[in-house]
């Protein structure tokens, strides 16, 4: 990469709306073009967005996050419509990541077997859900990491079961399990596992007894073992709750959101209620306004109205949500400072809630 191209990465992308409008945090520039190509239902428009990207950007500079979007684009747009100048390289990226995805996910089978043998119910969520729903077709979504959710009271047993199958904590030491909401485990020549005690960063006391979440879930099998997958409503909120606060480290979670919405099975009143309960109306409003606007996804207008009306009395939530949602590389020096403050506050609040939930869990266990 030339010095000029490296300097271009440091330049902020002009916001698509004034602060504090929702559009201020929408992806722009290169990321927006790739998301249009990956999501727009009109494949001719999607192909045009991709050709626009090819004209303005260098294929050699594509990082891993953008490769993940290229997988979705290569999978959905017909070759004759795409007419990509780098079509062979595009197909090569798809094959390369598909191979890695298949090998990584299949290698997690011993961990799932250990969890089943221990009698622990497990839910697959986040990016790997699409894999579970259609294990025969892994081309359109890169998901080499398997995110597993267990009930809080079985977290320690699940940890031990996965460890017995050969996976180790990625940081190399034995952590305090009572202060974790999740942890990454790895094993040589195997896929990475992310074991979660709670499904959201935005914790609530109800997360100690997530009976409603599990009741809405669907039961199926994956790699020969029983798993649950969240309902479409829960999958949409989970994608936003995780993806909407990390400044687009990855952006294919927006593709997941578009697919869930297109399925027509989201319980919108429940979605709005849960977003309000966890105080993530800002992240939800930013995401859905972007999907409904430039990406033409069929989001009910009343849903956006309800989310934005709820933000009028909570300016800090709106500002924090905007700062956390805007892609990291697109922040100005001033807004980057604001993002750092918002993130520090969020992390401190999460740590307090993890400690609170752990104390509640211990007291409840002591009363039995």
C-alpha positions, 0 to 999 in steps of 0.5 A, a space after each residue: 500500500 502506498 503512502 498516499 493510500 495509507 494516508 487516505 485511511 486516516 481521513 474521516 468520511 464525511 457524516 451523512 447527516 448533522 450531529 445528532 441526527 441518526 444519519 450521522 452514524 450511518 456507514 459511508 463511503 466504501 463500507 456503504 457501497 459494499 453494504 448496498 451490494 450485499 443487501 439491496 433487494 434489486 440485484 441490478 442496483 446491488 451490482 451497480 453499487 459493487 461496480 461503483 466500489 470497484 471503480 473507486 477502490 483498490 481490490 488489493 487494499 481489502 481488509 478482512 472485514 470487507 472480505 466478509 462483505 465480499 463473500 455475501 456479494 459474490 454469493 448473491 449477485 449472478 456473474 452475468 449481472 455483476 460483470 466484475 473486473 476482478 471476478 476471479 479474485 472475488 470468487 477466490 475470496 469466497 472459496 477461501 473463506 468458505 473453506 476456512 469456515 467449514 473446517 473451523 465449524 466442523 472442528 467444534 463438534 467435540 465441544 458440542 458432544 461434550 456439552 450434550 454428554 454433560 446434559 447442558 442445553 446450548 443456544 447458537 447465536 450471532 453470526 453462526 445462526 445462519 449456518 445452523 439454519 442452512 448447514 448445507 449452504 455456508 457460502 453467503 456468511 463467514 462465521 468461523 467462530 461458534 458463539 454459544 449461549 448457556 443458562 447462567 446456572 450451567 455456565 461453569 459446567 459448560 466451561 468445564 465440559 468444553 475444557 475437557 474437550 481440549 479447548 483453552 482460554 485464549 488468554 492462557 490463564 484460569 479466569 474468575 468465571 463469576 466475573 465473566 459474561 463470556 469467554 473465548 476458548 481455542 484449541 490448536 487446529 480447531 475453530 474458536 468457541 465463544 461461550 456466553 453466560 448472558 446474551 447481551 452486553 446491556 445486562 438486566 436482572 432478568 438475564 439470570 432467568 432468561 426463560 422467555 428467551 429460551 421459550 421463544 427459541 427453536 430447537 434443531 441439530 447442528 453437527 449431530 448435536 441438539 442446539 437452540 437458535 433464538 427467535 427472529 425477534 431475538 436474533 435481530 435485537 442481539 445483532 444490533 445490541 452487539 454490532 451497533 456498539 463496536 463501531 463496525 469492526 465487522 459490518 456483516 451483522 447488518 446483512 444478518 439484520 436485513 435477512 431476518 427482517 425480510 423473513 417477515 417473522 419479527 414481532 415488532 411490538 416485542 422488539 421495541 419493548 425489549 430495546 427500551 428495556 435494555 436502553 438500546 433504542 439509539 442503536 436500534 434506531 440508527 440501524 433500522 433507519 439505515 436499513 430502511 433508508 439507503 438499503 430499502 429494507 422493509 422496516 415498519 415506519 411505526 417502529 422507527 417512530 416509536 424508537 425515536 420518540 423514546 429517545 427525545 427524553 434521553 439525550 445522553 443515550 442518543 449521543 452515546 449511541 451515535 458515538 459508539 455506532 459510527 465506524 471507528 475510522 470515520 471519527 474526527 479527533 473530537 468525536 473519537 474522544 467522545 466515543 472513548 468516554 462513552 465506551 468507558 462508561 458502558 464498560 464500567 456499567 457492564 462490570 457493575 452489572 456482572 458483579 450485581 448479577 453474580 451476587 444475586 445468583 450466589 444469594 439465590 443459590 444459598 437460599 435453596 
